[in-house]
Amino acid sequence: MKSITINGSKRESVGKVATKALRNAGRVPCVLYGGGEPLHFSAPELDFSKLVYTPNAHTVEIVLEDGSKINAILQDIQFHPLTDKILHVDFYQLFEDKEISMNIPVKLEGAAPGVLISGGVLILNKRKLRVKALPANLPDFIIADISGLNLGNKLYTTELQNDAYTILHPDNTVVCQVRTSRASIIEDEVELETAEGAEGAEGAVAETDAPAKD
């Protein structure tokens, strides 16, 4: 999995005044968990652009002023309710021999016959799946092959399991499916109503044209 570098500086004070001063200076207050005592630090807001504003999953390398480097993942992020400005970020430290849970984006591959041939609509029910794996086995994305999906077919998480990681969803979780389009349903209903109307009209003509009995 790709890693993004966050350049951090340890915080000497974690009070409200110090936190406000950091934000005014364009820095984001952060906390790193998982390695014993929480590590409080700050980082430039610009460092988070490639980590936060993307659908992709990344690990993080936190580089501190003393040259030490810590591998981590983004655990939680808080935004300002009006400006969407990043207020606070929590990280969780990674260890090579310890499994970690993370949301991984789903990448569709192939073409569904139910869409190309039958005119159905592909619905992606899960854009991300939560997986558990050692840091080295975390994938950039999970490939969902849709080349075998016909109209009415569904792709379940059981079909995407991999020896390198475990998908943390029930076996009956639908990742994507091909359904009949609403336009096709409306078209079929219109054709049915037209056909029924035509049959009714023919019946009326036949009854009108029938010779009167003496």
Beta strands, then each sheet from edge to edge (+ up, - down):
strand 1: 3-10
strand 2: 27-33
strand 3: 39-44
strand 4: 59-64
strand 5: 69-79
strand 6: 86-93
strand 7: 100-109
strand 8: 121-124
strand 9: 128-133
strand 10: 142-145
strand 11: 154-156
strand 12: 166-167
strand 13: 174-179
sheet 1: 1+ 3- 2+ 6+ 5- 4+ 1+
sheet 2: 10+ 7+ 9- 12+
sheet 3: 8+ 13- 11+
end
